[in-house]
């Protein structure tokens, strides 16, 4: 899906993310991996915002995974996303754990304790 949308309008991802269908929601966030690999991180952050309060753990894991992948390309962008509006304090714990997996141990602990 991500490679299909590479040169097309990406609003379908928003539609998928806002649907009631778990699998469409998951496709929306995982499809951004193609953009991440090309250094285009904004779609990942936009879809992540839409899914931050999702109730399903499969979405928590997928969003955290894509945030971690985005951070591999641009650590500062991921960090800014997490601390902006204290998102890291309100996002599901498993999402946060996946997102900060590659952070230093000290930084991980600060995030987990809500001290960042």
C-alpha positions, 0 to 999 in steps of 0.5 A: 500500500505504501509503495502504491501511494508513493506518488499519490494522494495519501488521504486514503491513509487518514480514511483508513486510520479513522475507520472502525476496521482494525485491519484498515487502521493497521494498514494505515500506519504500517503503510507509512514504512515505505515513506519512512524508508525514503526519509518521509516521516510526516505521514507516520506522525500524522497517522500516529496522532490519529491512532494514539488513543486507539483501544487495540493492542495491535494498533499500539504495537504497530504505531510504536513500531513505526515511530521507532522506525521513524526515529532510526531515520531522524531521532530528533523528529521522533523525540519531538513527536513524543514530547510535544504536548506530552504525548509520551505520557498519554499514549498506551504504554506498549506503544511507548515501549516500542517507540523508545526501544532504541533509546539509551537506557537512561532516556528510556527510564526517563520516558517511562517514569514521565520525567522527560 
